Amino acid sequence: MKHGKKYVDAAKLVDRTKFYDTNEALDTVIKTATAKFDETVELHVKLGVDSRHADQQVRGAVVLPNGTGKKVRVLAICKGENEKLAQEAGADYVGAEDMTQKIQQENWMDFDVLITTPDCMGLVGRLGRILGPRGLMPNPKAGTVTPDIARAIKEAKAGKIEYRLDKTNIIHCPIGKVSFGAEKLAENLDTLMGAIVKAKPAAAKGQYIKSCAVAATMGPSVRINPTKFGV
């Protein structure tokens, strides 16, 4: 893959042979972010597990202390009293059959997170083929299927993110914007890594954190020493 001049120049600032400590890595990511927009900083963690086995899945959600810097649009699918609670909590869209029909018939997708209550999972379940491939299907492990819908909405708005393994056993997650600065990004990174370490499956053998790197949207990745996380 051929990269542009800005990327090539930025890549020269990164020592590919070195493992950086967290703050130095994030300082380097900020220096190499040269786009005209406020780039997102992502964490990429390769785990020593096999996602093909159910007992080695790693998935969950965590509220980042400094948020993600992104305005999160929340769709709440619920009924009765929960509709009022969802609106008061700040959901952007609230409904039940009307919303599921809008998604099915109009392919409407103007939301980032779908939160529902257990009694509405029958409705939402019909949308599996549409929501699943987009990573939008609610899940109790991620806290997006819950009886306490108001709390889930407030957490989503505050910067709650879901982490999960992809097919290559890597977790990719945003930890904020370049404009946050290294200190706030480090707080978010440590919170996310703490959750991933805590979620280590009992069936995982050997080194759990295989590799760890951070990168801005348009910049090169910077490696962090995986041994600092103690697993």
VOGU-3710 file (C-alpha; in Angstrom, 3 decimals, decimal comma):
1> mkhgkkyvda> 0,000/0,000/0,000  1,388/3,360/-1,064  1,211/6,197/1,471  1,190/9,956/0,902  4,062/12,322/1,723  2,532/13,408/5,081  2,272/9,804/6,253  5,811/8,997/5,093  7,176/12,056/6,931  5,188/11,152/10,060
11> aklvdrtkfy> 6,400/7,548/9,935  10,004/8,803/10,161  9,231/10,043/13,679  8,379/6,496/14,831  11,068/4,002/15,805  9,685/0,693/14,487  12,172/-1,332/16,526  11,146/0,216/19,837  8,470/-0,464/22,431  7,308/2,873/23,851
21> dtnealdtvi> 5,848/3,537/27,273  2,233/4,758/27,168  2,794/8,520/27,509  5,683/8,582/25,037  3,642/6,536/22,543  0,700/8,924/22,801  2,958/11,991/22,508  4,365/10,458/19,320  0,875/9,735/17,949  -0,121/13,366/18,563
31> ktatakfdet> 3,045/14,618/16,776  2,346/12,380/13,779  -1,306/13,468/13,417  -1,090/15,987/10,585  -4,623/15,899/9,140  -6,698/19,086/9,036  -9,408/17,490/11,211  -9,266/16,302/14,821  -8,122/12,722/14,290  -9,402/9,829/16,389
41> velhvklgvd> -6,790/7,872/18,329  -7,313/4,104/18,269  -5,920/1,317/20,410  -5,188/-2,034/18,754  -4,597/-5,026/21,032  -3,740/-8,536/19,814  -4,657/-11,214/22,347  -3,276/-14,702/22,899  -6,685/-16,357/22,572  -8,587/-18,155/19,819
51> srhadqqvrg> -11,876/-16,380/19,067  -13,192/-19,489/17,290  -13,757/-21,059/20,711  -16,719/-19,817/22,756  -14,777/-20,078/26,019  -12,048/-17,767/24,682  -14,254/-14,876/23,573  -13,360/-11,454/24,945  -16,173/-8,922/24,835  -17,522/-6,201/27,067
61> avvlpngtgk> -18,026/-2,489/27,503  -16,406/0,251/29,545  -17,033/3,955/30,161  -13,948/5,979/29,232  -13,267/8,651/31,901  -12,759/11,365/29,264  -15,272/10,110/26,699  -14,463/9,529/23,029  -14,872/13,076/21,745  -17,643/11,881/19,463
71> kvrvlaickg> -21,315/12,835/19,699  -23,110/9,521/20,127  -26,578/9,154/18,606  -28,664/6,742/20,676  -31,739/4,840/19,518  -33,808/3,414/22,399  -36,289/0,679/21,565  -38,635/0,334/24,514  -42,264/0,599/25,582  -44,475/2,179/28,233
81> eneklaqeag> -42,808/4,027/31,094  -39,365/3,265/29,658  -40,075/5,536/26,667  -40,359/8,564/28,956  -37,259/7,500/30,914  -35,301/7,105/27,656  -36,310/10,571/26,449  -35,384/12,162/29,778  -31,999/10,390/29,714  -31,170/12,001/26,366
91> adyvgaedmt> -31,906/9,329/23,751  -31,974/10,841/20,254  -34,693/8,490/19,011  -37,239/6,524/21,046  -39,843/4,027/19,906  -40,705/0,368/19,416  -42,500/-1,162/16,376  -42,339/2,167/14,527  -38,528/2,262/14,809  -37,960/-1,385/13,889
101> qkiqqenwmd> -40,175/-0,926/10,822  -38,256/2,205/9,829  -34,998/0,210/9,947  -36,485/-2,744/8,037  -38,403/-0,844/5,384  -36,294/2,287/4,894  -32,859/0,875/5,838  -32,680/3,791/8,302  -29,386/3,840/10,210  -28,952/7,346/11,637
111> fdvlittpdc> -27,748/6,136/15,040  -24,511/4,893/16,608  -25,853/2,767/19,481  -29,082/0,815/19,878  -30,209/0,219/23,456  -33,241/-1,881/24,354  -35,003/-3,507/27,285  -35,323/-7,309/27,672  -39,076/-7,211/26,908  -38,367/-5,674/23,474
121> mglvgrlgri> -35,655/-8,126/22,384  -38,275/-10,062/20,399  -38,768/-6,975/18,254  -35,076/-6,183/17,951  -34,188/-9,818/17,241  -35,904/-9,549/13,852  -33,307/-6,969/12,852  -30,349/-9,317/13,394  -29,440/-9,589/9,700  -29,368/-5,803/9,347
131> lgprglmpnp> -27,770/-4,835/12,672  -25,394/-7,784/13,151  -22,987/-7,086/10,260  -22,798/-3,422/11,326  -21,946/-4,291/14,939  -25,146/-2,608/16,162  -27,004/-5,603/17,602  -27,710/-5,015/21,322  -26,084/-7,438/23,744  -26,418/-7,897/27,528
141> kagtvtpdia> -22,601/-8,206/27,884  -22,202/-4,765/26,360  -24,952/-3,355/28,574  -27,156/-2,498/25,589  -29,901/-4,922/26,622  -30,886/-3,792/30,105  -33,906/-3,087/32,314  -32,205/0,178/33,403  -32,433/1,911/30,043  -31,894/5,430/31,422
151> raikeakagk> -28,527/4,518/32,915  -27,401/2,770/29,705  -28,286/5,838/27,626  -26,411/8,202/29,960  -23,340/5,922/29,865  -23,432/5,733/26,057  -23,614/9,524/25,876  -20,759/9,845/28,381  -18,371/7,754/26,278  -19,133/4,088/26,887
161> ieyrldktni> -17,465/1,918/24,252  -17,794/-1,745/23,417  -14,720/-3,895/22,858  -14,699/-7,260/21,119  -12,335/-9,546/19,271  -12,292/-9,628/15,498  -11,534/-12,811/13,527  -7,785/-12,244/13,868  -8,024/-12,011/17,698  -7,460/-8,246/17,711
171> ihcpigkvsf> -9,503/-5,603/19,551  -9,759/-2,194/17,837  -11,193/0,670/19,922  -11,218/4,478/19,872  -9,753/6,075/22,997  -10,410/9,734/22,154  -9,284/12,556/19,871  -5,816/13,990/19,253  -7,021/17,259/20,818  -7,449/15,478/24,189
181> gaeklaenld> -3,690/15,515/24,752  -1,530/12,628/25,999  -2,693/12,745/29,631  -6,421/12,283/28,949  -5,740/9,716/26,226  -3,548/7,772/28,675  -6,353/7,735/31,258  -8,750/6,352/28,640  -6,181/3,795/27,446  -5,483/2,554/30,968
191> tlmgaivkak> -9,216/2,211/31,677  -9,795/0,209/28,492  -6,738/-1,995/29,019  -7,833/-2,629/32,606  -11,194/-3,888/31,347  -9,570/-6,106/28,681  -7,160/-7,617/31,230  -10,036/-8,218/33,655  -11,978/-9,976/30,876  -9,214/-12,565/30,333
201> paaakgqyik> -10,911/-15,943/29,754  -10,017/-18,780/32,135  -9,288/-20,922/29,048  -6,591/-18,513/27,774  -3,096/-20,009/28,041  0,318/-18,369/27,716  0,833/-14,665/27,068  -2,530/-12,871/27,015  -1,521/-9,438/25,648  0,509/-10,313/22,539
211> scavaatmgp> 0,896/-6,821/21,170  -0,453/-3,339/21,735  -0,292/-0,257/19,508  -1,868/3,179/19,162  -2,420/5,232/16,027  -4,277/8,325/14,857  -6,750/8,051/11,960  -4,253/9,056/9,272  -0,997/8,329/11,086  1,419/5,423/11,620
221> svrinptkfg> 1,024/3,015/14,535  3,238/3,244/17,614  3,947/0,095/19,623  3,523/-0,040/23,406  5,375/-2,610/25,506  2,719/-5,306/26,192  4,506/-6,549/29,336  3,571/-3,361/31,199  0,015/-4,704/31,486  1,244/-7,690/33,486
231> v> -0,359/-10,536/31,507
//
